[in-house]
């Protein structure tokens, strides 16, 4: 028992570290609300990509006529 209270201090530090970067399920939403939020974000992302693809469809073609 030469460590004294070092073990307790290490446990406190480890607990503090895990509490800082916690992300995800602590957003206060129910699973249904989370699904709706994620579905909406996915729809916005796909719509944005579709508009980007539609607007830049001629960007990769070369004009070979001289």
N, C-alpha and C positions, 0 to 999 in steps of 0.2 A: 504494500500500500504506500508506495513512495510518491504516487501521483497527487495525493491530496484531493483538492476539488477541481483539478484540471479536467477530469472526465465530465463533470457537470458543466463546466464552462464550454467545453467542446460541443456538448449537446445543445446548449443554448445558442451557440454560434451557428451550428448546422441548422437548427430550427429557424433562425432568423434568415439564413440564406435561402432556404426553400420557400419562405413566405414572400420574399421580394418579387421573384420572377413568376409568380403564379398567374396564370392566364388561362382563359378558356371557360370552364363551367361556372365560374364565380361571377357571371355577368347578370345574375338575377332573373334570367328568363326561364320559362318552362321549355321543355323539349319541343313542344309544338311551336312556340314563338320563335325559338332558335331556328327551326326548320324553315319557317316563313321568311325570316330575315336572310338566311343563307340562300334560299331560292330566289328571293328578290335580287340579291347581290349577283347571283349567277346569271340571271336574266339580263341585268344591266351590263354585265361583262360581255356576254355573247352579243348583245345588241351593239355595243361599242365596237367589238371586233368586226361584226358584219358591216357596219358603216365604214370602217377603216378599209376592209377588203374591197368593198364596192367602189370606194373613191379612188383607190390606188391600183385598180386592175390594169391600167395601161402603163404603169411605171416600169414593169419588167420587160416590155417588148421593145424590139429595136426596129427602127425604120430603115429598111434595106433599099428603098427606092432612091434613085439618084437623079 
